[in-house]
Amino acid sequence: MKEPKFVAFSTQKGGAGKTTLTVVMASYLYYVKGMKVLVVDCDYPQYSIEEMRQRDKDLVDCNPAFEKAFKENVIRTKLQPWPMLLATPDNAMEKVREIVEGGNDIDIVLFDLPGTINNRGVVNILNCMDSVIVPIAADRVILQSSLAFAMKINEWLTTGKSQVKEMYMLWNLVDAREKTELYDQYEALFAEYGLVTLKTRIPDTKKFRREGSKILPRAVFRSTVMPPDKTLIKGTRLPELADEIMNLLKL
């Protein structure tokens, strides 16, 4: 039985982009890279990815242009939308193990977790991860919160209290007007705390929030039933991030 890789974009601060990154990465790996993906939404109680999936289903039903694009994608890729598991933090790993041990061929499991580590279920999930990726932004509130989150996990790692194999910081929502030296200085500070930062930096672009419209026949980037549109990928650094993650996980 093949053992899939477990990955979580995780932080305790809302607005850092963990759910969006989970969705676009899942769709890119699944549709573009050919990975067998399972997404686990255990962001209780809002279940943001489940809500996105329902919006996408509604678009297929009510927007002829989106329905046409969806059906053409299914024919072209021979793929139905990637599978998603809805679970609470307390029972997520048990449900995932049932799926994996049931003989399902899965390369990577992406988890969307609640924004807290003050939950035993969340801690147990994090302890099972092959890689925890902590989105950070050059915003004081987000940076302080995400750094505190990462340092807590790093403390678990260095004291042997966690079985997380790897953890990385990921610059997200990068403002092109900010000087590169600013990020380099932050990364030097992270390194002093033993924190490793991914090479890829994700720019702050509205493309990552571009979903389908019930009225407009427009290309989509963030979707649970479609790949990110090719015409929108340029400048997002999504392919570079996917390649970096795949190389780290040896996929």
N, C-alpha and C positions, 0 to 999 in steps of 0.2 A: 504494500500500500504506500503510495507516494504521500509524503508529508508536505502540506502546503506551507508557504511562508505567511506569517501573521504580522500585519502592519497596522499601525494606528497613527493618524494625524491627530495629535491630542494636545490640549492645553486647557487651562482653567478659565481663560478669559474669552468671553464672547466677542465676535467681531474680528478675530484673528484669521478666519478663513478656513478652519478645519473641515467643516462640512462641505464647502464648495470644492476644496482640494480633493476630498475623498471622492466626490461624485465625478469630477472631470478626470481624475486619475483612473478611476474604475472604468469609465467609458473609453478612455484612450488606450489603456492596457488591453481591454477586452476587444474592442473593434479594430484598433489599428495594429497593436502588437500581437494579437492572437492569443493572449493569456486567458486561461480559464479562471474567472473571477467570481468571488462571492463577497457581497457587501453585507455587513452586519450593522443594522441600525439599532443601537441600544442607547441612544440619546434620549432617555426617558426624562420627562413625560412628553416632550414636544415631537419626538420622532420626525425630525426635519426631512430626512431622505425619503421616508415613507410618504410624507406630504408632497414632496417633489414628484415622486412616482405617480401619485394620484393626479396631480396637475397634468403630467405628461399624458396619462391615459385619457383625461378629459379633452386634451388638445387633439388627440387622435380621433376622438368622437365628434368634435365640433369644428375643427379647422381643416377644410379639404386639402389645403396646401401641405399642412403638417402631416396629415394622414397619407398623402401621396409620397412625401419624402420618407416617412417611416416605412411604408410598404416596400418602396424601392430599396431602402437600406437592408431590409430583411432578405429580399431576393438576392441582392448583390453579395451580402456577407454570409447568408445562410445562418444567421444568428438571431434568435429572439433576444429581448432585453436581458441584461445580466441578472442572475438570481439575487434576491435580497432576502435576508432573514431579519425579522422583527423580534427583538428580545429585550428583556430587562438586563441590567448589568449583572444581576445575581444568577441568571440562568443562561446567559449568552454562550459561555464556553461549553457548557454541557450540550446545548443544541448544536453548536458548531462541530463538536466531536462526533455527535450522532450522524451528522451529514458526511463528515470525512470518513468515518469508519463504515458508513453505509455503502462505500465503494464509489462515491462520486469523485470524478477527476477534477481536482482544483489546484491551480498553481499558486494563487495568492488570495488571502482573506483580508479585506480592508474593514476596519472597525471605526464607526463614528460613535464616540463616547460622550457622556455628560461632561460638562466643564467643571469637574471637581475631582480631587483625590481624597476627599473626606467621605469616601464610600467604599465599603469593603469589597463590593462587587467590582467596582472600577479598578481598585488596586489588584484584585485577583486577575482581571483581564490584562492589565499592563504587565503583570509578572509573566504572562504567557507570550508576550510579543517577541518576534524576531527583531523588529525595529519599531521604535517610537520616534515619530517625527514631530517636532514642536514648532509650529508656525510662530514667527515673531515679526513685529513691525516696528519701524522707527517712531513709535508713538509711546510716550512715557508710560501711560497706564498699561497698555498691552505689553510693552517690554518688561516692566517690573513684574507683572503677573506671570507672564510666560517664563521669565528667568527664574522666578521663585519655584514654579512648577518643575522646570527642568533640573534645578539644583536639588529639589527633594528626591526626584527619581535617581539623580546621580549619586546622592547620598546612600540610597538603597543599594545601588550597584557597588559602590566602593566598600560598603560594610557587609556585603553578601546577603542583604535582606531581600534582594530581587533577582529574578532569573531573566530579566530583560537582556537580550543579547547585545543590542546596540541602541543608541539614542543620538539623534542629530537635531540641531537647530536648523530652521529653514526660514530665510528671509522671504516674507510675503508682503504684498502691497507696497513694493518698493517705488518710491517717487523718483522719477527720472531727473528731477531738479536737484535732488540731494547729491552731495559730493560722495564719490566712491570711498574717499578716505574715511568718511564717517562710519560706514559699515565695516571697513577694515579695522578701525579702532575698537568698535564693539566686539568684533570677532576675536581680537587680541585679548579683550577682557574675558570673553567666554572661555578662551583657551586657558586662562589663568585658573579658572574654576574646573578645568578638565572637561569642558563641553566642546564637542566637535560640530562645526557648521558645514552644511552641504555647500558645494561650489555654486550650484544654480541659485539664482535670485529671481523671484517671481515679481514682475512689475505690477503696479497698481493700474489695472485696465478694466474698463467696464465689460470687456468681453467675457470675463469670468462670471459675470452676473447675468449674462444674456440668455434668457430662456425663450421658449416659444410663446407666441402671442395668440390669443383667441381670435384676434381680428386680422393682424398683419401677417402676410406670407413671408416671414423673414428667416434667415439662417440662424441656427441656435448653436451655442457653445456649451452651456451647462444643461445637460439632459440626462435622465436615467434610462432613456430608451433609444438614444441616438448618439453617434460619435460626435465629438466637437467638429464643427464644420471646417473643412480644409481651408476655406478662404479667410477664416478668422484666427487660425493657429499662429500665423506669422506674428512675431513680437511678443508672444505670451510666455515663451520659454518652457512650455509644457513638454514638448518632445525631449528637451535637454534634461528636465527633471525626471521624466519617465526612464530615460536611459541611465541616469545616475543611480536611481533607485534599483533598477534591474541589475546593474553591475554590482551594487553593494550586496544585493540578495542572491547574486549568482543565478539569476533566472535566465 
